[in-house]
Amino acid sequence: MGKSAERCPYCGSHVPVVKTDTVPALPDENYKGNKIGAMRYQRLLCPVCGRRGDRMVLLGITRWEGMEPE
């Protein structure tokens, strides 16, 4: 079983991500002034009680030292 940062709110078991879809962000999308590179939609499934959950994760653009921003 893979890593799981989430616990099931019903039974308390560790819940792994069973499916991930990544969608590129629109060119001017940002969060608190930081550019967003993509949005990751994750499907979670509790292996004990079978409850399902959905989670969205924002992926920021990495800023490298000495590189000009786009």
C-alpha positions as CSV (number, residue, x, y, z in Angstrom):
1,M,0.0,0.0,0.0
2,G,1.3,3.5,-0.8
3,K,1.7,6.5,1.4
4,S,-1.4,8.0,3.0
5,A,-1.5,11.4,4.7
6,E,-5.2,11.2,5.3
7,R,-7.3,9.3,7.8
8,C,-10.8,8.1,7.3
9,P,-13.2,10.3,9.3
10,Y,-15.5,7.3,9.9
11,C,-13.2,4.5,11.1
12,G,-9.8,6.3,11.5
13,S,-7.8,4.0,9.1
14,H,-5.1,5.4,6.9
15,V,-6.6,6.1,3.5
16,P,-4.5,5.8,0.3
17,V,-5.0,7.6,-3.0
18,V,-6.4,5.2,-5.6
19,K,-6.5,7.5,-8.6
20,T,-4.9,10.9,-9.5
21,D,-5.7,13.2,-12.4
22,T,-3.6,16.2,-13.0
23,V,-4.9,19.2,-15.0
24,P,-2.8,22.1,-16.1
25,A,-3.8,25.5,-14.6
26,L,-4.8,28.4,-16.7
27,P,-1.9,30.8,-17.4
28,D,-3.0,33.5,-14.9
29,E,-4.3,31.3,-12.1
30,N,-2.7,32.0,-8.8
31,Y,-3.1,31.5,-5.0
32,K,-2.1,34.4,-2.8
33,G,0.1,35.8,-5.5
34,N,1.9,32.5,-6.3
35,K,1.4,31.0,-9.8
36,I,-0.3,27.7,-10.0
37,G,1.2,25.2,-12.4
38,A,-1.5,22.5,-12.2
39,M,-4.4,21.1,-10.1
40,R,-4.3,17.5,-9.0
41,Y,-7.6,15.7,-8.3
42,Q,-7.2,12.7,-6.0
43,R,-9.7,9.9,-5.3
44,L,-9.3,8.3,-1.9
45,L,-10.8,5.0,-0.8
46,C,-10.7,3.6,2.7
47,P,-9.5,0.0,2.6
48,V,-11.4,-0.8,5.9
49,C,-14.9,0.6,5.6
50,G,-15.0,1.5,1.9
51,R,-15.8,5.2,2.2
52,R,-14.7,7.4,-0.7
53,G,-13.3,10.9,-0.7
54,D,-12.1,13.5,-3.2
55,R,-9.2,15.9,-2.7
56,M,-7.9,18.7,-4.8
57,V,-4.2,19.7,-4.5
58,L,-2.7,22.9,-6.0
59,L,0.7,22.5,-7.5
60,G,2.7,25.6,-7.5
61,I,5.4,26.6,-10.0
62,T,8.9,26.1,-8.6
63,R,11.0,29.3,-8.4
64,W,14.7,28.6,-9.1
65,E,17.4,30.8,-7.8
66,G,19.0,32.9,-10.5
67,M,16.2,32.2,-13.0
68,E,13.9,35.0,-14.3
69,P,10.2,34.5,-13.7
70,E,8.0,33.9,-16.7
